[in-house]
Amino acid sequence: MSRFQLSLNVDDVDASVEFYSGLFGIGPAKHRPGYANFVVADPPMKLVIVENEGEPGSINHVGIEFDSGEEVATKTEQVAAAGLPVEVDDAHTCCFATQEKAWTQDLDGVPWEMYVVVADTPGFGASPRGGTPLDVMLPPVDIDELRAATQDDATVVIDAQGPGGYEIAHVPGALNFGLDDVEGQAARLIDDHDQRIILYCTDADCRGAEFVGTLLVEAGYTNIGRYAAGVAGWREAGLEVASGA
C-alpha cells in the first residue's frame, strides 16, 4: 500500500518528536540525531522531520512512498507521460535508508518524491535536494572511538589531509587517501559499502575529511564518522603519530 509523505524542516528534532508522539499517539519509527520519521496507519502517512536543513516550520519536500521499485517505475512513467518534469535518481543512501526514487516539482517549486525503501542503513547519507548538515551526514566521533578503530580490522581509518600531510604525520594504521579519484580508491581499499569508516584531516580547520566523506556518501557508503580535531587533536591527547609514506 502506498502512503503520502510529508517532510518538514524543524529547529529541534527531539522536541518535535515529543510533540508529534503526542499528536499521533505513537512513537517515531526511526529517531536519529537530527532526523526522525513517524509511520501513521490512519490516515496512511509518513511524517519526516529534519533538523537544520531549512527554515523551521517550512516544507522540506512531499512525496509518495511505494512498496516496490516496480511501483515507483510505473508512477514515474505515468508522471512523465503527463508531460511533467521527472528526475530519476540512482539507488543511494538518504535518511538512514537505501532508496530507489524519482522526483518531480510543482509550479511553485515544491519537490515531490516517489520512492521505495530498499534497506535501512546506519548512516544518514545525503539529501539529493542538498543542505544535509555535516554532523548528520558525517557524525562526529571522539578520540576514544578513533583510538579503538585503529585496533579494529573491521573499521577503515582514512587520512584525508591531502598532498604531503600523511608523510609529515598521520594516525598509525590510517590509509592515505588522495583527494582525487576518491571513489576509485574506496572501491580498491574498502570491502563493502556498509563497512565502518572514520575520516580525519590535519586539524579542525582542515576540510579534507569533509570533502572525502561527502564523496563517499554520494558513492553509497553508509557508515561514516568524522574525527574533526584531526592529527592535531590526536597529538594533543598525548598519542603518538607516524610519519613517512
N, C-alpha and C positions, 0 to 999 in steps of 0.2 A: 504494500500500500504506500503510495506517495504521500508526502506531507509538506505543508508550507513551512518555509524557514524565514525567520526574521533575525537579522544580526544587528545589534545595537552597540554603539560606542558608549563606554561608561567611564567614569572617573575612578571608581574603586570597585573592582570585581567582587571582592569579599563582601562588601556592604551590599552590593546589588544581589549577590547570591542569597543573602538573608532576606531581602525584600521579595524576590521572586519565589523563594521557597514558601514564604507566607502566602503569596498571591495564588500560586498553583497548588499548594498543599503537598508538594513533593520536593525532594532534594534534587540537586543537579545530577544529571547522568555523567557528566565529566566536569571536574573542577581542578584547574591547574593554575600556577602563578600567571596572572594577567588574562585568564581565559576561563569560561565556563559555558556549558550548554544544558538546557532543560529539554527533555523529550516529553511532551504533553500528549496524553491519549485522547482527550476530549476538550476542545476540538483538536484534531491531529495537527500538531505543530512542533517545530523545533525552534526554541529561542536560544540564540547565541549572544553572549556578552563578551566584549573585548575591551581591555583596558589600554588607554593611551594610543589608540590608532586614529582617532579623530575627535571632533568636538563632542564632549559628553552630552548625551541626550539626542544625538543625531543617528540616522540610519547608516550603518556600515554597508550593508547590502541586503537584498532579499533573494529568495530562491525557492526551489522545489527539490526535496530530497527523494530519490527513487530507490527501488530495491535492487536494481541491477544495471550493469553497463548497457545492456540492450535497450532498456527503457530510456536511458539518457540519450543513446544514439537516435532512437525513434523520435523523441521530443526535439532533439537538435535538428533533425531533418525537417520536422513539421515547422519549426520556427524559421528555418532558412527558406523553406518553400513559401512562407508567408511574406518573404521579402525583407525580413528583419535582419539586422546585423548579428552575426554569430562569430564567436571566437572559441575554438576548441583547444583546451589545454591537454598537454600530455599528462599521464598519470604522475602525480607528485605528492609530496607531503605538505599538508596545510592543516593547522588547527588540531594537532595531535592525531592526525589520521592520514593514511594514503587514500587519495580520492581520484576518481575519474570525473571530468566535468567539462561543461561548456558554459559560455557566458553570452548574454545579450544585454542591451541597455535601452531604457526607455527614453522618451524625447527630452526629459528633464535631467538625464544623466544618472539615473538610479541603476546600479548594476543588478542584474538578475542572474542567479547562478542555478544551473541544472546539474545535479551531481549524484554520485553514489559513493558511500564509504566502503572501501575495499578492506582496510585493516586499520586497527589502532596502532599508534606509534608513540614512543616515549618522548620524542621532541615535537615542538610546535610546527617546525617547518617555516615556510614564509608565505604570507598572503600574496596571491598573484595580483591583488589590487595595490600592493605596496603599503608601506607605512608600518610594518611589523616592528615593534620596539626591539632593540638589540638584545635586551636582557630576557625577552621572551623567546626570540629566535635562537639565541646562543646563551643559555642560562649560565650565570656565573658560578664558578667552583672556587673553593677556598684552598689554601696551601696544603691542608691535610689530605684533601681528595687528590690533588695533583701529586703529592708525595707518594700516596698509596698507588696511584696509577702507574708510576714509574716501575713499580714492582709487580705489576699485574699484566701478564701476557695477553689478556683479553681486551685491554684498553690500549688504544693508539694515542700517544702523546706527540703532537705536531708543533715544531718550531716554525713560526711564520714571520721571523724577523726580516727576511729578505736578504739581498746580496751582502755577504760578508758578516752578518750578525752571528750566524751559527758558529763560524770559525773562531770568533772572538770569545764567545761564551754561550753555553746552552745548558738546559736541564739534562742531566745524564739520562741516556736512554731515549731521548726525543728524536723523531725523524725530522730531517731538514727538508722543508717544503719550499721550493721556489715559488715566486708569485706569478709565474706564467705556467700555463697548462696544469692548473690545479686539478681539474677533473681527471686528466690522464695520469698524474701522479697517484691520485687516490685509487684509481682503477688498478694500478700495479701494486700498491702497497697495503690496501685495506681489504680485508676478506669479504665483507658484506656491508650492505647499506645500513644495517641496524647495529653495527659494532659501536661500542662506546669510543668516542673521540674527545680529547681535550686539547685545546689550542692555547698557545700563549705567544706573546711578542716580546719586545725589549723592555717596555715599561708601560705605565698607564696611558701615556700619550701616543704610543705606537698603534697603528691601525692595521697591522698585518694580520692579526688573528681575526679581526672583524672582516677583512677582505676575503681571506681564505675560507672562513667559516660560512660567509654568505654564499660563496660559490659552491661549497659542499652541500649546503641546504638546498640550493637550487638544483643540484645534481641528484638529489634524492636521499642524501644521508640524513638519518633521522634521530641520532642520539649524540648531539654535540654539546660540549660545555666549553667555557672560555675562562681562563685564569687571567684576569685583567691586569694584575700587577706585573706580569712578565718576569723576565730574568732578574730585573731589579728587585722585585718582591721576593723572589726565591733567595737571592743573596741576603736581603735584609732579615730574612728568617734564620740566617746563620747556616744555610745549606750550601754545600759545595757545588760549583759549576764545572762543566767540562769545556774543553776548547779543542780546536782543530776540526778537520773535515770529518 
